């Protein structure tokens, strides 16, 4: 698929989530993250991270800290000859920011739409992968297929989504399972 993408939440989806990750040396990718992303890249998919980084609004993180973690992620992924094509993040939180500033915050699809415009992405053949309810709602709001991954807060989020009768398109055990689900979906296998 040309100009299709996989939008990933970052913390809890691609890497362990220690909470307000600002030290690049603390970044720990999940096992097989590089392999899974390299597999998706071979399907000609753009790989984009979209994340809420409210630690900036809370004064816990700075823009530079978030960017340094993102840079470190691509350094670690280079071992598998893959990199994230673009990183988007929302630094705001309604408790610490003006309401109008928070329009980028997931579950809003604003970051997905911005990336789609910036990178000429066909959302009708794209996916959003995350471990939280807001990730799945963001993907639905953007009109892309959604994959809830059971890492991070995934198990807890699946329980909440089930109670809401608000199911993701797919549920994956881990990031490698995500890449297999996307490949099967692309090839029409079920």
LUMLO-350421 format. One record per residue: residue number from 1; x, y, z of N, C-alpha, C in turn. Coordinates in steps of 0.001 Angstrom, whole numbers, always signed. Layout:
BEGIN
+-----+---------+---------+---------+---------+---------+---------+---------+---------+---------+
:   n :     nxx :     nyy :     nzz :    caxx :    cayy :    cazz :     cxx :     cyy :     czz :
+-----+---------+---------+---------+---------+---------+---------+---------+---------+---------+
: NUM :       X :       Y :       Z :       X :       Y :       Z :       X :       Y :       Z :
...
+-----+---------+---------+---------+---------+---------+---------+---------+---------+---------+
This chain:
BEGIN
+-----+---------+---------+---------+---------+---------+---------+---------+---------+---------+
:   n :     nxx :     nyy :     nzz :    caxx :    cayy :    cazz :     cxx :     cyy :     czz :
+-----+---------+---------+---------+---------+---------+---------+---------+---------+---------+
:   1 :    +854 :   -1190 :      +0 :      +0 :      +0 :      +0 :    +889 :   +1239 :      +0 :
:   2 :    +678 :   +2085 :    -964 :   +1487 :   +3300 :    -981 :    +831 :   +4349 :     -82 :
:   3 :   +1673 :   +5106 :    +588 :   +1227 :   +6194 :   +1453 :    +301 :   +5758 :   +2580 :
:   4 :    +483 :   +4528 :   +3029 :    -221 :   +4082 :   +4225 :    +756 :   +4172 :   +5386 :
:   5 :    +207 :   +4214 :   +6598 :   +1064 :   +4391 :   +7760 :    +551 :   +3589 :   +8945 :
:   6 :   +1468 :   +3353 :   +9865 :   +1088 :   +2851 :  +11184 :   +1461 :   +3942 :  +12176 :
:   7 :    +459 :   +4426 :  +12888 :    +655 :   +5423 :  +13936 :    +790 :   +4671 :  +15247 :
:   8 :   +1862 :   +4929 :  +15963 :   +2114 :   +4253 :  +17222 :   +2077 :   +5236 :  +18379 :
:   9 :   +1427 :   +4825 :  +19459 :   +1692 :   +5453 :  +20737 :   +3122 :   +5054 :  +21083 :
:  10 :   +3805 :   +5822 :  +21907 :   +5199 :   +5496 :  +22218 :   +5319 :   +4662 :  +23498 :
:  11 :   +5123 :   +5308 :  +24647 :   +5368 :   +4663 :  +25937 :   +4293 :   +3627 :  +26241 :
:  12 :   +4718 :   +2391 :  +26506 :   +3787 :   +1301 :  +26772 :   +3429 :    +523 :  +25521 :
:  13 :   +3809 :   +1055 :  +24359 :   +3516 :    +400 :  +23084 :   +4802 :     -69 :  +22421 :
:  14 :   +5747 :    +842 :  +22217 :   +7042 :    +500 :  +21612 :   +8115 :    +256 :  +22667 :
:  15 :   +7933 :    +869 :  +23822 :   +8932 :    +783 :  +24895 :   +8250 :    +704 :  +26243 :
:  16 :   +9014 :    +266 :  +27231 :   +8504 :    +232 :  +28600 :   +8137 :   +1650 :  +29019 :
:  17 :   +7115 :   +1756 :  +29850 :   +6623 :   +3061 :  +30285 :   +6925 :   +3274 :  +31763 :
:  18 :   +8051 :   +3950 :  +32075 :   +8378 :   +4206 :  +33468 :   +7619 :   +5412 :  +34030 :
:  19 :   +6871 :   +6108 :  +33182 :   +6170 :   +7329 :  +33591 :   +7050 :   +8539 :  +33353 :
:  20 :   +6594 :   +9466 :  +32534 :   +7310 :  +10713 :  +32230 :   +8762 :  +10446 :  +31856 :
:  21 :   +8921 :   +9719 :  +30780 :  +10248 :   +9325 :  +30306 :  +10969 :  +10531 :  +29710 :
:  22 :  +12010 :  +10988 :  +30380 :  +12764 :  +12142 :  +29913 :  +14246 :  +11884 :  +29755 :
:  23 :  +14718 :  +10756 :  +30283 :  +16134 :  +10414 :  +30196 :  +16332 :   +9375 :  +29098 :
:  24 :  +17011 :   +9744 :  +28007 :  +17182 :   +8792 :  +26903 :  +17876 :   +7497 :  +27328 :
:  25 :  +18717 :   +7572 :  +28354 :  +19402 :   +6364 :  +28815 :  +18465 :   +5403 :  +29538 :
:  26 :  +17273 :   +5870 :  +29886 :  +16277 :   +5014 :  +30542 :  +15329 :   +4353 :  +29539 :
:  27 :  +15460 :   +4691 :  +28257 :  +14580 :   +4128 :  +27230 :  +14886 :   +2644 :  +27046 :
:  28 :  +13850 :   +1823 :  +27231 :  +13990 :    +381 :  +27024 :  +12915 :     -74 :  +26046 :
:  29 :  +13336 :    -361 :  +24808 :  +12390 :    -876 :  +23819 :  +11920 :   -2257 :  +24253 :
:  30 :  +10670 :   -2585 :  +23895 :  +10204 :   -3950 :  +24134 :  +10980 :   -4899 :  +23231 :
:  31 :  +11136 :   -6159 :  +23663 :  +11794 :   -7136 :  +22786 :  +11059 :   -7185 :  +21448 :
:  32 :  +11803 :   -7278 :  +20387 :  +11261 :   -7400 :  +19019 :  +10659 :   -6118 :  +18458 :
:  33 :  +10766 :   -4984 :  +19157 :  +10241 :   -3740 :  +18584 :  +10941 :   -3439 :  +17259 :
:  34 :  +12268 :   -3504 :  +17242 :  +12999 :   -3229 :  +16006 :  +12643 :   -4186 :  +14894 :
:  35 :  +12580 :   -5453 :  +15221 :  +12241 :   -6482 :  +14216 :  +10833 :   -6264 :  +13659 :
:  36 :   +9893 :   -5969 :  +14556 :   +8508 :   -5744 :  +14131 :   +8403 :   -4515 :  +13223 :
:  37 :   +9089 :   -3421 :  +13599 :   +9021 :   -2207 :  +12784 :   +9716 :   -2410 :  +11439 :
:  38 :  +10824 :   -3160 :  +11433 :  +11502 :   -3455 :  +10159 :  +10581 :   -4254 :   +9244 :
:  39 :   +9824 :   -5174 :   +9825 :   +8861 :   -5970 :   +9066 :   +7797 :   -5054 :   +8430 :
:  40 :   +7279 :   -4110 :   +9206 :   +6265 :   -3181 :   +8687 :   +6847 :   -2274 :   +7606 :
:  41 :   +8109 :   -1874 :   +7775 :   +8759 :   -1010 :   +6786 :   +8848 :   -1729 :   +5438 :
:  42 :   +9065 :   -3060 :   +5483 :   +9137 :   -3852 :   +4239 :   +7792 :   -3891 :   +3513 :
:  43 :   +6709 :   -3588 :   +4236 :   +5384 :   -3495 :   +3617 :   +5143 :   -2087 :   +3056 :
:  44 :   +6195 :   -1265 :   +3046 :   +6133 :    +123 :   +2550 :   +5209 :   +1008 :   +3370 :
:  45 :   +5169 :    +754 :   +4659 :   +4363 :   +1585 :   +5555 :   +5231 :   +2656 :   +6186 :
:  46 :   +4669 :   +3847 :   +6320 :   +5341 :   +4886 :   +7088 :   +5106 :   +4576 :   +8564 :
:  47 :   +6103 :   +4833 :   +9389 :   +6025 :   +4570 :  +10824 :   +6059 :   +5901 :  +11561 :
:  48 :   +4987 :   +6201 :  +12268 :   +4836 :   +7511 :  +12906 :   +4449 :   +7327 :  +14368 :
:  49 :   +5122 :   +8050 :  +15233 :   +4772 :   +8034 :  +16653 :   +3935 :   +9268 :  +16962 :
:  50 :   +2813 :   +9048 :  +17634 :   +2012 :  +10168 :  +18141 :   +1784 :   +9906 :  +19625 :
:  51 :   +2178 :  +10860 :  +20447 :   +2057 :  +10623 :  +21885 :   +1669 :  +11881 :  +22640 :
:  52 :    +913 :  +11651 :  +23713 :    +634 :  +12719 :  +24664 :   +1843 :  +12809 :  +25591 :
:  53 :   +2402 :  +13979 :  +25727 :   +3552 :  +14184 :  +26619 :   +3213 :  +15306 :  +27599 :
:  54 :   +2204 :  +15033 :  +28450 :   +1729 :  +16060 :  +29385 :   +2768 :  +16400 :  +30447 :
:  55 :   +3817 :  +15600 :  +30555 :   +4897 :  +15925 :  +31491 :   +5501 :  +17286 :  +31217 :
:  56 :   +5396 :  +17743 :  +29967 :   +5899 :  +19083 :  +29623 :   +5032 :  +20141 :  +30303 :
:  57 :   +3709 :  +20027 :  +30150 :   +2798 :  +20986 :  +30789 :   +2908 :  +20920 :  +32303 :
:  58 :   +3195 :  +19750 :  +32827 :   +3304 :  +19556 :  +34280 :   +4639 :  +20052 :  +34838 :
:  59 :   +5582 :  +20415 :  +33952 :   +6877 :  +20897 :  +34396 :   +7847 :  +19775 :  +34766 :
:  60 :   +7510 :  +18541 :  +34434 :   +8353 :  +17384 :  +34734 :   +9354 :  +17141 :  +33603 :
:  61 :   +8916 :  +17410 :  +32377 :   +9735 :  +17201 :  +31177 :   +9890 :  +18522 :  +30426 :
:  62 :  +10871 :  +18564 :  +29537 :  +11008 :  +19685 :  +28601 :  +10878 :  +19139 :  +27181 :
:  63 :  +10655 :  +20049 :  +26230 :  +10645 :  +19635 :  +24819 :  +11934 :  +18907 :  +24472 :
:  64 :  +13054 :  +19431 :  +24953 :  +14360 :  +18839 :  +24635 :  +14463 :  +17413 :  +25156 :
:  65 :  +13911 :  +17162 :  +26343 :  +13950 :  +15815 :  +26912 :  +13142 :  +14836 :  +26046 :
:  66 :  +11941 :  +15247 :  +25647 :  +11099 :  +14379 :  +24808 :  +11803 :  +14113 :  +23479 :
:  67 :  +12357 :  +15168 :  +22879 :  +13054 :  +14999 :  +21598 :  +14285 :  +14106 :  +21749 :
:  68 :  +14999 :  +14198 :  +22872 :  +16187 :  +13368 :  +23060 :  +15809 :  +11895 :  +23215 :
:  69 :  +14675 :  +11622 :  +23849 :  +14195 :  +10233 :  +23952 :  +13805 :   +9721 :  +22556 :
:  70 :  +13141 :  +10562 :  +21771 :  +12766 :  +10166 :  +20414 :  +14003 :   +9888 :  +19562 :
:  71 :  +15018 :  +10740 :  +19688 :  +16271 :  +10536 :  +18959 :  +16918 :   +9221 :  +19373 :
:  72 :  +16925 :   +8967 :  +20676 :  +17500 :   +7721 :  +21197 :  +16740 :   +6510 :  +20661 :
:  73 :  +15426 :   +6632 :  +20529 :  +14633 :   +5527 :  +19985 :  +15128 :   +5170 :  +18588 :
:  74 :  +15309 :   +6180 :  +17738 :  +15785 :   +5888 :  +16378 :  +17211 :   +5340 :  +16390 :
:  75 :  +18044 :   +5787 :  +17331 :  +19393 :   +5218 :  +17444 :  +19315 :   +3726 :  +17772 :
:  76 :  +18440 :   +3363 :  +18718 :  +18288 :   +1949 :  +19084 :  +17693 :   +1134 :  +17936 :
:  77 :  +16751 :   +1723 :  +17219 :  +16113 :   +1010 :  +16104 :  +17065 :    +813 :  +14926 :
:  78 :  +18070 :   +1666 :  +14827 :  +19003 :   +1556 :  +13692 :  +19707 :    +198 :  +13675 :
:  79 :  +19798 :    -463 :  +14826 :  +20364 :   -1806 :  +14872 :  +19566 :   -2809 :  +14057 :
:  80 :  +18295 :   -2510 :  +13819 :  +17438 :   -3343 :  +12973 :  +17186 :   -2675 :  +11616 :
:  81 :  +18022 :   -1692 :  +11292 :  +17920 :    -978 :  +10008 :  +16532 :    -400 :   +9759 :
:  82 :  +15977 :    +231 :  +10794 :  +14663 :    +851 :  +10665 :  +14658 :   +2104 :  +11529 :
:  83 :  +13779 :   +3041 :  +11204 :  +13615 :   +4224 :  +12040 :  +12172 :   +4714 :  +11933 :
:  84 :  +11785 :   +5472 :  +12947 :  +10482 :   +6127 :  +12927 :  +10588 :   +7288 :  +11933 :
:  85 :   +9603 :   +7394 :  +11039 :   +9632 :   +8445 :  +10016 :   +9351 :   +9830 :  +10583 :
:  86 :   +8490 :   +9894 :  +11597 :   +8157 :  +11202 :  +12189 :   +7594 :  +10995 :  +13589 :
:  87 :   +7891 :  +11958 :  +14446 :   +7370 :  +11961 :  +15816 :   +6484 :  +13190 :  +15977 :
:  88 :   +5293 :  +12978 :  +16527 :   +4393 :  +14070 :  +16878 :   +4014 :  +13880 :  +18343 :
:  89 :   +3966 :  +14969 :  +19092 :   +3527 :  +14840 :  +20471 :   +2782 :  +16091 :  +20891 :
:  90 :   +1870 :  +15871 :  +21836 :   +1084 :  +16968 :  +22404 :   +1615 :  +17246 :  +23805 :
:  91 :   +2168 :  +18438 :  +24039 :   +2782 :  +18741 :  +25333 :   +1802 :  +19274 :  +26380 :
:  92 :    +520 :  +19288 :  +26055 :    -441 :  +19978 :  +26916 :   -1277 :  +19019 :  +27756 :
:  93 :   -1861 :  +19541 :  +28816 :   -2787 :  +18796 :  +29662 :   -3828 :  +19779 :  +30177 :
:  94 :   -5118 :  +19368 :  +30197 :   -6175 :  +20313 :  +30588 :   -6017 :  +20905 :  +31990 :
:  95 :   -5340 :  +20212 :  +32886 :   -5149 :  +20744 :  +34245 :   -4049 :  +21801 :  +34313 :
:  96 :   -3208 :  +21872 :  +33282 :   -2039 :  +22756 :  +33314 :   -1964 :  +23695 :  +32110 :
:  97 :   -2879 :  +23564 :  +31181 :   -2811 :  +24319 :  +29924 :   -4169 :  +24933 :  +29623 :
:  98 :   -4157 :  +25899 :  +28721 :   -5424 :  +26476 :  +28252 :   -6190 :  +25420 :  +27455 :
:  99 :   -7508 :  +25469 :  +27539 :   -8339 :  +24452 :  +26885 :   -8041 :  +24385 :  +25378 :
: 100 :   -7889 :  +25539 :  +24724 :   -7675 :  +25543 :  +23269 :   -6334 :  +24919 :  +22895 :
: 101 :   -5353 :  +24934 :  +23815 :   -4045 :  +24328 :  +23529 :   -4141 :  +22805 :  +23494 :
: 102 :   -5106 :  +22245 :  +24200 :   -5200 :  +20796 :  +24388 :   -5874 :  +20081 :  +23216 :
: 103 :   -6180 :  +20801 :  +22146 :   -6897 :  +20182 :  +21030 :   -6091 :  +19068 :  +20353 :
: 104 :   -4774 :  +19046 :  +20559 :   -3950 :  +17998 :  +19950 :   -3948 :  +16719 :  +20777 :
: 105 :   -4403 :  +16789 :  +22000 :   -4287 :  +15675 :  +22935 :   -5188 :  +14496 :  +22545 :
: 106 :   -4586 :  +13289 :  +22465 :   -5415 :  +12109 :  +22206 :   -6433 :  +11968 :  +23334 :
: 107 :   -7677 :  +11649 :  +23044 :   -8196 :  +10972 :  +21863 :   -8504 :  +11840 :  +20644 :
: 108 :   -8170 :  +13110 :  +20681 :   -8328 :  +13938 :  +19477 :   -7469 :  +13350 :  +18354 :
: 109 :   -7988 :  +13340 :  +17123 :   -7206 :  +12828 :  +15995 :   -6289 :  +13888 :  +15371 :
: 110 :   -6156 :  +15041 :  +16011 :   -5427 :  +16161 :  +15407 :   -3996 :  +15789 :  +14973 :
: 111 :   -3254 :  +15069 :  +15813 :   -1876 :  +14707 :  +15443 :   -1854 :  +13753 :  +14246 :
: 112 :   -2824 :  +12842 :  +14183 :   -2916 :  +11916 :  +13041 :   -3200 :  +12718 :  +11770 :
: 113 :   -4147 :  +13643 :  +11852 :   -4485 :  +14457 :  +10678 :   -3306 :  +15321 :  +10235 :
: 114 :   -2566 :  +15877 :  +11198 :   -1402 :  +16696 :  +10850 :    -352 :  +15845 :  +10139 :
: 115 :     -83 :  +14663 :  +10677 :    +890 :  +13766 :  +10051 :    +421 :  +13345 :   +8653 :
: 116 :    -862 :  +13062 :   +8520 :   -1399 :  +12652 :   +7220 :   -1213 :  +13765 :   +6187 :
: 117 :   -1432 :  +14998 :   +6622 :   -1244 :  +16141 :   +5718 :    +239 :  +16343 :   +5402 :
: 118 :   +1078 :  +16311 :   +6450 :   +2511 :  +16543 :   +6267 :   +3162 :  +15493 :   +5368 :
: 119 :   +2723 :  +14240 :   +5513 :   +3402 :  +13122 :   +4840 :   +2555 :  +12471 :   +3751 :
: 120 :   +1440 :  +13103 :   +3391 :    +575 :  +12615 :   +2312 :    +161 :  +11155 :   +2548 :
: 121 :    -473 :  +10911 :   +3684 :    -850 :   +9556 :   +4084 :   -2316 :   +9295 :   +3779 :
: 122 :   -2570 :   +8113 :   +3262 :   -3929 :   +7638 :   +3006 :   -4433 :   +6982 :   +4288 :
: 123 :   -5293 :   +7661 :   +5014 :   -5770 :   +7141 :   +6287 :   -6675 :   +5923 :   +6121 :
: 124 :   -7295 :   +5753 :   +4971 :   -8210 :   +4622 :   +4790 :   -7482 :   +3282 :   +4782 :
: 125 :   -6162 :   +3308 :   +4623 :   -5378 :   +2071 :   +4660 :   -4302 :   +2151 :   +5746 :
: 126 :   -4617 :   +2827 :   +6844 :   -3641 :   +3025 :   +7907 :   -4160 :   +2464 :   +9228 :
: 127 :   -3270 :   +2398 :  +10198 :   -3549 :   +1792 :  +11494 :   -3057 :   +2698 :  +12619 :
: 128 :   -3689 :   +2575 :  +13786 :   -3167 :   +3199 :  +14985 :   -3016 :   +2105 :  +16041 :
: 129 :   -1825 :   +2044 :  +16633 :   -1496 :   +1024 :  +17622 :   -1207 :   +1704 :  +18953 :
: 130 :   -1845 :   +1239 :  +20012 :   -1580 :   +1817 :  +21318 :   -2041 :    +909 :  +22438 :
: 131 :   -1716 :   +1329 :  +23664 :   -2039 :    +527 :  +24840 :   -3106 :   +1173 :  +25716 :
: 132 :   -3702 :   +2275 :  +25263 :   -4674 :   +2970 :  +26122 :   -5999 :   +3206 :  +25412 :
: 133 :   -7012 :   +3461 :  +26209 :   -8342 :   +3779 :  +25678 :   -8255 :   +5004 :  +24774 :
: 134 :   -7490 :   +6025 :  +25196 :   -7408 :   +7246 :  +24380 :   -6730 :   +6970 :  +23025 :
: 135 :   -5806 :   +6010 :  +22971 :   -5194 :   +5651 :  +21687 :   -6247 :   +5068 :  +20743 :
: 136 :   -7026 :   +4128 :  +21247 :   -8042 :   +3473 :  +20413 :   -9094 :   +4488 :  +19971 :
: 137 :   -9512 :   +5348 :  +20882 :  -10501 :   +6378 :  +20515 :   -9914 :   +7355 :  +19508 :
: 138 :   -8632 :   +7690 :  +19633 :   -7965 :   +8562 :  +18664 :   -8003 :   +7922 :  +17277 :
: 139 :   -7653 :   +6637 :  +17201 :   -7673 :   +5943 :  +15915 :   -9067 :   +5914 :  +15304 :
: 140 :  -10064 :   +5643 :  +16130 :  -11449 :   +5635 :  +15630 :  -11850 :   +7030 :  +15152 :
: 141 :  -11463 :   +8053 :  +15921 :  -11778 :   +9434 :  +15532 :  -11095 :   +9826 :  +14225 :
: 142 :   -9949 :   +9208 :  +13940 :   -9205 :   +9507 :  +12711 :   -9657 :   +8642 :  +11540 :
: 143 :  -10474 :   +7633 :  +11812 :  -10967 :   +6770 :  +10744 :   -9964 :   +5717 :  +10281 :
: 144 :   -9058 :   +5307 :  +11180 :   -8087 :   +4260 :  +10833 :   -8419 :   +2995 :  +11625 :
: 145 :   -7874 :   +1867 :  +11180 :   -8035 :    +624 :  +11934 :   -7230 :    +742 :  +13214 :
: 146 :   -7754 :    +159 :  +14290 :   -7107 :    +281 :  +15593 :   -6622 :   -1072 :  +16101 :
: 147 :   -5461 :   -1045 :  +16746 :   -4909 :   -2252 :  +17354 :   -4526 :   -1919 :  +18794 :
: 148 :   -5184 :   -2582 :  +19725 :   -4816 :   -2446 :  +21134 :   -3755 :   -3496 :  +21429 :
: 149 :   -2606 :   -3055 :  +21901 :   -1533 :   -3976 :  +22259 :   -1573 :   -4181 :  +23775 :
: 150 :   -1402 :   -5437 :  +24200 :   -1585 :   -5776 :  +25616 :    -383 :   -5446 :  +26495 :
: 151 :    +617 :   -4763 :  +25958 :   +1731 :   -4304 :  +26775 :   +1319 :   -2996 :  +27456 :
: 152 :   +2175 :   -2457 :  +28313 :   +1846 :   -1192 :  +28983 :    +537 :   -1305 :  +29757 :
: 153 :    -403 :    -415 :  +29443 :   -1721 :    -430 :  +30090 :   -2749 :   -1204 :  +29272 :
: 154 :   -2287 :   -2006 :  +28315 :   -3187 :   -2665 :  +27376 :   -4234 :   -3566 :  +27987 :
: 155 :   -3843 :   -4403 :  +28963 :   -4812 :   -5324 :  +29591 :   -5910 :   -4529 :  +30297 :
: 156 :   -5502 :   -3532 :  +31063 :   -6457 :   -2678 :  +31779 :   -7361 :   -1936 :  +30789 :
: 157 :   -6766 :   -1428 :  +29712 :   -7539 :    -680 :  +28713 :   -8530 :   -1584 :  +27989 :
: 158 :   -8127 :   -2819 :  +27712 :   -9035 :   -3763 :  +27040 :  -10264 :   -4001 :  +27909 :
: 159 :  -10064 :   -4157 :  +29195 :  -11178 :   -4363 :  +30121 :  -12142 :   -3164 :  +30082 :
: 160 :  -11585 :   -1959 :  +30092 :  -12411 :    -740 :  +30039 :  -13176 :    -677 :  +28717 :
: 161 :  -12480 :    -936 :  +27611 :  -13123 :    -878 :  +26292 :  -14237 :   -1920 :  +26174 :
: 162 :  -14003 :   -3111 :  +26737 :  -15038 :   -4154 :  +26698 :  -16274 :   -3715 :  +27467 :
: 163 :  -16070 :   -3100 :  +28628 :  -17211 :   -2625 :  +29439 :  -17979 :   -1535 :  +28695 :
: 164 :  -17268 :    -752 :  +27870 :  -17900 :    +323 :  +27093 :  -18482 :    -185 :  +25778 :
: 165 :  -18273 :   -1479 :  +25493 :  -18666 :   -2052 :  +24206 :  -18051 :   -1239 :  +23063 :
: 166 :  -16785 :    -891 :  +23241 :  -16049 :      +1 :  +22328 :  -14767 :    -721 :  +21912 :
: 167 :  -14906 :   -1655 :  +20986 :  -13805 :   -2564 :  +20694 :  -12849 :   -2022 :  +19628 :
: 168 :  -11543 :   -2292 :  +19810 :  -10591 :   -1976 :  +18742 :  -10803 :   -2940 :  +17571 :
: 169 :  -10244 :   -2607 :  +16425 :  -10352 :   -3502 :  +15264 :   -9651 :   -4823 :  +15556 :
: 170 :   -8481 :   -4750 :  +16201 :   -7693 :   -5929 :  +16544 :   -7124 :   -5771 :  +17954 :
: 171 :   -6772 :   -6899 :  +18566 :   -6046 :   -6919 :  +19838 :   -4791 :   -7755 :  +19617 :
: 172 :   -3652 :   -7236 :  +20062 :   -2366 :   -7911 :  +19875 :   -1704 :   -8164 :  +21222 :
: 173 :    -972 :   -9257 :  +21318 :    -249 :   -9577 :  +22550 :    +934 :   -8626 :  +22765 :
: 174 :   +1638 :   -8307 :  +21663 :   +2863 :   -7502 :  +21742 :   +3122 :   -6876 :  +20376 :
: 175 :   +4217 :   -6168 :  +20261 :   +4499 :   -5416 :  +19039 :   +4776 :   -6347 :  +17847 :
: 176 :   +5371 :   -7512 :  +18085 :   +5602 :   -8459 :  +16992 :   +4273 :   -9003 :  +16474 :
: 177 :   +3351 :   -9269 :  +17382 :   +2007 :   -9702 :  +17008 :   +1315 :   -8615 :  +16172 :
: 178 :   +1545 :   -7352 :  +16524 :    +986 :   -6229 :  +15758 :   +1433 :   -6318 :  +14295 :
: 179 :   +2734 :   -6540 :  +14068 :   +3236 :   -6568 :  +12686 :   +2626 :   -7727 :  +11909 :
: 180 :   +2410 :   -8857 :  +12571 :   +1786 :  -10003 :  +11897 :    +323 :   -9729 :  +11562 :
: 181 :    -395 :   -9087 :  +12482 :   -1802 :   -8732 :  +12240 :   -1905 :   -7791 :  +11038 :
: 182 :   -1031 :   -6791 :  +10985 :   -1085 :   -5831 :   +9877 :    -750 :   -6512 :   +8560 :
: 183 :    +251 :   -7368 :   +8552 :    +575 :   -8074 :   +7309 :    -601 :   -8926 :   +6833 :
: 184 :   -1234 :   -9655 :   +7746 :   -2387 :  -10495 :   +7379 :   -3529 :   -9629 :   +6865 :
: 185 :   -3763 :   -8485 :   +7522 :   -4850 :   -7604 :   +7095 :   -4567 :   -7072 :   +5691 :
: 186 :   -3321 :   -6704 :   +5427 :   -2961 :   -6190 :   +4103 :   -3123 :   -7246 :   +3023 :
: 187 :   -2749 :   -8492 :   +3350 :   -2803 :   -9546 :   +2331 :   -4197 :  -10156 :   +2211 :
: 188 :   -5110 :   -9731 :   +3112 :   -6475 :  -10226 :   +3035 :   -6701 :  -11509 :   +3806 :
: 189 :   -5656 :  -12030 :   +4464 :   -5822 :  -13229 :   +5299 :   -6509 :  -12837 :   +6596 :
: 190 :   -7310 :  -13727 :   +7105 :   -7957 :  -13454 :   +8393 :   -7578 :  -14519 :   +9388 :
+-----+---------+---------+---------+---------+---------+---------+---------+---------+---------+
